[in-house]
Amino acid sequence: MTSASRPVRTPVRTRFAPSPTGYLHIGGARTALFSWAFARRHGGTFILRIEDTDVARSTPAAVQAILDGMQWLGLEHDEGPFYQMQRMDRYKEVIGQMLAAGTAYHCYLSPEELDRLREAQRERGEKPRYDGRWRPEAGKVLPQPPAGVQPVVRFRNPAEGVVSWDDLVKGRIEIANAEMDDFIIARADGTPTYNFCVVVDDWDMGITHVIRGDDHVNNTPRQINVLQALGAEVPLYAHLSMILGDDGSKLSKRHGAVSVMQYDEEGYLPEAVINYLARLGWSHGDDEIFDRRQFVEWFDLDHITPSAAQFNTEKLNWLNAQYIKKADDAFLAAEVASRLARREVNPETGPSLEAVVALYKDRVANLNELADAAELFVADVHPAPEVVGQHLTDVAKAALASLRGRLAAAEWNRAALSQAIKDTMAEHGLKMPQVAIPLRVAVLGVPQTPAIDAVLEVLGRGRVLERLDRRL
């Protein structure tokens, strides 16, 4: 079914609901991107919700890391951020309503009793599960509540039938209710559980489309049953496949499962990361490079593949290089200046960074490489001894001494500088590499650079002569 024929429930309301137990990583960022893009595509609302009920593991620093990552990627939310810990009164209100309606009940089975029950079931070769001993049934006499035991609250899951949904990525999914037990929706201390909080949030916030990772597929039937018990409209679900590393194994820190902000630190442009994430499990024909406006215009759920996506660092690097090539020189110069400042290198002490950027932007894969190149123009250069020994030979130094005299008198433009180099080559009977490579080492400390006449022009007469004098 195409997006043209598949109905979209409107007005569209999507959400990104991370748990602040760590940074925002690539998998979470892709989920956020797809949820954001779907809302933008249909003129809907994108909601940010922080699911912070895991008090032991949730931290303010992790919340800030998520907010920073979203901001860097440019995935602005329309509502929120909402925090589950600030909605406890609402959850308890709904639990009270469910207890009164008979769709939930108190269970006095202690954790130790539950462990013994499950162990006995395993020994009999049965699936370990709660046996419903405190579930109210017609004609069933319940035990007397034990003294001093605080009960949990369990959801009264339907005993018969199936729960099913048409997943917008995976297709039709059906699970027999008999496969699920009555799960806990509130712990003995009164705090609600994840699967319950999510349901109330999605209901209260009017979420129409839940776009999330397929590690949540097993939660979906439970959440649907609770929604139906509350008389709430069930949202449409789209479960995204996992992302594998370059080697086909589960994504880990060594191949991409790092904080989104680390991509900023490593010199990636957010637009390149967005473009790359968009192609992780979604496609629009053979199109590889497109901006977020075009992505929003094209995006649908029909072209998300149900199979796992594979992270490819080389592809991300290539894409980042394309974005750097197309970027405005002034923008790149500002990015490079901030990176140099972090290295305690003053960008004001060198030539125009825009001119340096223009020389190198076609030769680098990330902003850090661009900053590395710019640093050679700004800071004192100290070529490695082996590089000096290899390239600044007596013959090379004699040629550079002659060239220095010509450069001191030459007009400072590429044509004149090129002619000075050619005249020096002719005088000493040398070929271009025999002069150009030692010259590069003398003025920038490295044997490879863009066209040497362009490098000299940008570096400026004063710096070139000073650096030649130092090497000679």
Salt bridges, closest charged atoms under 4 A:
GLU51 OE2 - ARG49 NH2 3.01
ASP54 OD2 - ARG57 NH1 3.28
GLU76 OE2 - ARG40 NH2 3.78
ASP78 OD2 - ARG40 NH1 2.94
GLU79 OE1 - ARG13 NH2 2.93
GLU93 OE1 - ARG90 NH1 3.19
GLU119 OE1 - ARG122 NH1 3.46
GLU126 OE2 - ARG124 NE 3.04
ASP131 OD2 - ARG133 NH2 3.01
GLU137 OE2 - ARG135 NE 2.75
GLU137 OE1 - ARG156 NH2 3.20
ASP166 OD1 - ARG172 NH1 3.24
ASP167 OD2 - HIS239 ND1 2.53
GLU174 OE2 - ARG172 NE 3.32
GLU179 OE1 - LYS127 NZ 3.64
ASP181 OD1 - ARG222 NH1 3.60
ASP182 OD1 - ARG135 NH1 2.90
ASP201 OD2 - ARG49 NE 3.38
ASP201 OD1 - ARG87 NE 2.70
ASP202 OD2 - ARG15 NH2 3.05
ASP202 OD1 - ARG49 NH1 2.92
ASP204 OD2 - ARG87 NH2 2.88
ASP204 OD2 - ARG90 NE 2.81
ASP214 OD2 - LYS170 NZ 3.40
GLU233 OE2 - ARG9 NE 3.55
ASP247 OD2 - ARG254 NH2 3.01
ASP247 OD1 - HIS255 NE2 3.23
ASP264 OD1 - ARG339 NH2 3.57
GLU271 OE2 - ARG292 NH2 2.87
ASP287 OD2 - HIS284 ND1 2.97
GLU288 OE2 - ARG279 NH2 3.45
GLU288 OE1 - LYS315 NZ 3.08
GLU297 OE1 - ARG293 NH1 3.44
ASP300 OD2 - HIS303 ND1 3.00
ASP302 OD1 - ARG6 NH1 2.98
ASP329 OD1 - LYS361 NZ 2.82
GLU335 OE1 - ARG339 NH1 3.06
ASP372 OD1 - ARG343 NH2 2.85
GLU375 OE1 - ARG343 NH1 2.71
ASP380 OD1 - ARG470 NH1 3.97
GLU427 OE1 - ARG406 NH1 2.87
GLU427 OE2 - HIS428 NE2 3.71
ASP453 OD1 - ARG414 NH2 3.07
GLU466 OE2 - ARG470 NH2 2.96
ASP469 OD1 - ARG404 NE 2.65
